[in-house]
Amino acid sequence: MTGHAAYLRVYQPLAALPDDERARWQAYLDGGSIPSRPVLMADEHDRAVAATLAMPPRLDVGSGCDQAYIRHLDGLTYVCPWRLQVRTWEALTDFRAGLPDELSEAFVPASVAEAAEMEYDSWLANHPDDAVGILTSTWQVPVSWFALFEADERRLVLGRRRSGAAGAPARTGLDRALVYLTAMSRARRRAAKALAVVRRAFADGPAVDALEELARWLEDFHPHSLVELDYGGLVHLLDDETLSEDTSVAQIAESLESLANGDVEAASAAYAQVLERWRRLAALEHAN
């Protein structure tokens, strides 16, 4: 089943992980047959859907079956663990924070939510240094994510589009994809530069808040990590021409440069084009 979500992932060097964590993922690698990125994304989505459709909804998504995205670059191995259970707890916290108690309990019973909160607190206490290296955004890519990359860091594969139906034939290594990859040092530098530019122009506001939060998140990881923007299942909502011509990263860079030069009109125009592109895609969430 295809999930309509994009992902921002951090891959940390295997050699830089704490001993127990490194041993765990080394054993995972030594086991062979590491699933491809498309297969892992589909598996993540299937688990989440199965838990959501349970009555009542299940918050246990198989923490004992955690997997990881793996990258090999310049002779080094990088690991981005799922931490799917922890991400489920975090998503529940965010979901409940945005709704009145009476309404949130209509989706997740209070007893289930309270038990999950206790488990999450226990995990945080026992894993103070284990950051969650995956951010997820459904139906669109947050504009702030584009600021971490440059246009020439893009990798585009125009494989076959999928309908999103369960059992769609898509679990292959060469799948439709649009991915950006950069070094953590570059991502942090770009985030800091973007934040400085936006803060000088606007002092505060949603754009400043988003960049501040993103910059803080990046600081949780090893400085020699890799940062990946993956359009994920969103690529199946876009035809080949639209996907090939997506210039969101370049346009946000253009907007920031114009803003730094004091040309607010040009900055606003480039930013508005990106915002409108992703608003149109996000509107599909409500299409029947």
C-alpha positions, -999 to 999 in steps of 0.1 A, spaced: 0 0 0 13 35 -9 14 61 18 12 97 6 40 111 28 74 127 25 103 121 49 133 139 62 159 114 75 192 115 92 217 87 87 243 85 113 277 67 108 275 32 121 310 35 136 300 66 156 270 49 174 273 38 210 286 3 215 253 -14 221 235 4 193 264 -2 169 264 -39 177 227 -41 172 227 -26 137 259 -45 127 241 -77 135 212 -64 114 236 -58 85 253 -91 89 220 -109 86 219 -99 50 188 -94 28 184 -57 39 150 -45 24 152 -18 -2 140 18 6 107 13 -12 100 -20 6 108 -5 40 85 25 33 57 2 23 62 -19 54 62 11 77 30 23 61 13 -11 63 21 -14 100 7 21 107 -25 14 88 -31 -19 105 -27 -3 139 -50 26 130 -78 4 117 -78 -18 147 -108 -13 171 -99 4 193 -68 18 175 -36 0 185 -6 20 196 18 -10 197 32 -11 162 58 -38 168 86 -21 186 105 -54 188 106 -56 150 124 -24 143 144 -20 111 166 7 95 173 25 63 209 19 53 233 40 31 268 31 20 289 61 9 327 65 4 334 32 21 313 41 52 280 27 64 252 50 77 221 39 96 187 55 100 167 34 124 129 33 120 121 38 158 85 34 146 71 28 180 87 61 194 75 80 163 40 67 170 41 79 206 53 113 194 26 115 168 0 107 194 13 135 216 11 160 188 -23 148 178 -38 151 213 -22 185 218 -41 199 189 -75 188 200 -98 192 231 -97 161 254 -133 151 245 -125 151 208 -92 133 210 -107 106 232 -132 99 204 -102 87 184 -80 72 211 -95 62 245 -80 80 274 -68 48 290 -49 38 259 -34 72 255 -23 74 291 -6 40 289 12 51 258 23 83 275 38 63 304 56 40 279 70 70 260 82 87 292 99 54 302 116 52 268 128 88 271 142 81 305 161 50 294 173 64 261 183 100 267 208 100 238 187 81 212 174 107 188 146 99 163 161 105 129 129 105 108 104 134 103 72 126 84 49 150 65 17 138 49 5 151 15 32 178 12 68 187 19 73 214 45 89 245 29 116 247 56 130 213 46 139 226 12 163 251 28 187 223 38 196 212 2 209 225 -31 194 217 -65 224 196 -77 220 172 -47 188 157 -63 184 121 -75 153 115 -97 141 80 -108 110 80 -130 98 45 -123 62 35 -127 35 54 -108 14 34 -84 -23 37 -77 -20 33 -40 -40 1 -38 -29 -26 -14 -8 -52 -32 3 -28 -59 34 -42 -77 60 -18 -64 83 -35 -40 114 -33 -62 148 -17 -57 144 6 -87 113 25 -77 99 59 -86 117 84 -64 129 120 -59 155 122 -32 180 149 -20 211 139 0 236 162 17 262 161 45 251 172 80 276 200 80 261 215 49 225 210 62 233 228 95 251 256 77 222 262 54 197 260 82 216 286 102 220 309 72 183 306 63 173 313 99 195 343 101 180 357 68 144 351 78 149 363 113 164 396 101 135 401 78 106 391 100 119 388 136 94 361 144 65 341 129 58 306 115 88 306 91 112 315 119 97 289 142 99 262 116 135 269 108 144 271 145 128 238 152 145 222 123 180 235 132 175 222 168 166 188 155 197 186 134 219 193 164 208 160 180 229 139 156 265 131 148 282 159 128 293 135 102 258 122 95 239 124 62 206 142 57 180 130 32 148 145 19 127 118 3 95 127 -15 83 92 -6 48 83 -17 42 119 -30 60 110 -62 30 88 -72 7 118 -71 28 136 -97 32 128 -134 67 126 -149 67 161 -163 56 177 -130 81 156 -110 110 163 -133 103 201 -133 99 204 -96 123 232 -86 112 237 -50 147 235 -36 161 260 -61 131 284 -56 135 285 -19 172 292 -23 163 320 -47 137 333 -22 163 334 6 189 350 -16 165 377 -26 154 383 10 190 386 20 195 412 -6 165 431 6 143 423 -24 112 413 -5 90 413 -37 112 388 -55 115 367 -24 78 366 -18 71 357 -55 95 326 -54 82 315 -20 46 319 -31 52 296 -61 65 268 -39 37 273 -14 10 271 -41 26 240 -57 24 221 -24 -10 235 -14 -25 221 -46 -10 187 -37 -21 189 -1 -57 196 -12 -58 160 -26 -61 148 10 -97 160 10 -106 148 -25 -131 120 -27 
